[in-house]
Amino acid sequence: MDGLAKIIHQKLAEAAESIDDKSPYYKYTPASVLENENFNLYWNRSILTDKTVPFNRPDITVMNKKTKNTFLIDTAVPNTHNLANTITDKQNKYQELANEICAVWKQKAVQVIPIVISSAGVIPKSLSITKSNKT
């Protein structure tokens, strides 16, 4: 599971122009925090909020400073028969954190993105994303 998240983190860091090192994915070690003028990228880091939330440590947190959008990315590699349940569980698990981040960090939107690939390589037909908008 961490291997999948590391690959995603590396690609996001490259896209955000936060790293120059183009090492192979199997040698990549994510930095806990990567920041530049446009993005904050956190790896496996607890998110502090005003209200205590039970699940506050997604695999990857990406904040776009310009658009004020944040993405909470959590990965899983379950058995094929648990694919749908795992996606739903991840979305529900981080929804309260998404709502708190939206308020505390003054974000326009916070999206929970579960990236779930079964241990047999099966992926869901559609990626369902829950979103918390500032009201």
N, C-alpha and C positions, 0 to 999 in steps of 0.2 A: 504494500500500500504506500509506504513512504517513497518507494522508487517511482511510482506513478506521479505522486505529488512533486517530487524533485524535478522530473522532466517538465511538468507544467510550470513550475516556478522558474526554471531556467528560461523557458520560452517567453514567459511574461517579462522577466528581467531584461531579456534581449529586446523585446518589443518596446519596452519602456525606456530603452537606452540607459539602463542602470548598471550594466556590466559590459565590459569589453572582451573578457575572456570567453572564447568559444570552445571550451574544453568539451570532450565527449560527455554525453549525459551520465555515463556510469562513473565518471570522475568528479562530477559536479557536486559541490557542497554548498547548499543555500546559506546565504547570510541571514541572520535573524531579522535585520532591518536594512532595506535599501531605499534611499530617498533621493529625489532630485526635484527640480522646480515643478514638474508635472505630476509625479506619482509618488506614493508611499507603497512599498511592497513588504509585507510582513510574512515571515515563515514560522509556523507553529508557535505563535506568540499569543499569550493571554491578552485579551482586550479589556481594559478597565472602563467601567461605565458608572454612572451615578447610582444606579440600582443594581444590586447583585443579581446576576443571571447564572443559572446552573451550568450552561454550556457556553464558554467564552473563549474557546481556543480552536478556531478552525485551522485547517492545514495551511491555507494561504489567505491573506487579506490584501486586497488591492484597492487603493483609494486614488481616484483620478481627481486631482486638486482643482483642475480647471472646470470640469463638468459637475463636480460635487457628487459623483457617483462612486459607491463602494461595492465591492464584490467579495462575498465570503465563499471561498471554495473549499469543499471538503471532499476527499476521495474515499472510495471503498472498493474492495474486491470480494464480493460475497459469492456464494454458490448461485447458480443460475436461477433456481426456484425462489431465491430471496431478493432478486433484483428490484422488483417493484416496491417491496416493503422497505428496502434499504434507502431508496430514493425518497420515499415519503418520510421515513424516520429522520433523514438528514435535513430535509426541508423544515420539518416541525422542530427539530432540535435547535436550530439556529435562528428561528423566526424572532424570538424574544430579543436575542442579541442584535439582530438586524434593526428592530424597532428602536432599541436603545442607542445604537450607533447613529441612526438617522437623527435622533434628537440631540445627543451629546456632541457629535461632530458636525452638526448642522449640514447634513447631506440632503440632496434632492431625492435620492433613492439609494436603497441598499438592497442588493439582490443576493439571495442564497443560491449557490450553484453547486449541486451535488454531482460529482463526476464519478459514475458508478459503472464499472466494467466487471462482468462476472469472471470467476476464476477460469471458466472455459472460453473466455474471450467474447461472450455475448454482450452486446451493448443495447440499451433501450432504443426504440424507434424514434422517440422524440425526447428532447431534453426539456423537462418542465422546470421552470424557474419561479420561485416565489419572490415577491417584490414588496418592499416597504417604502411607501412614498411619504414625504413630509406633508402634513396636512395644515 
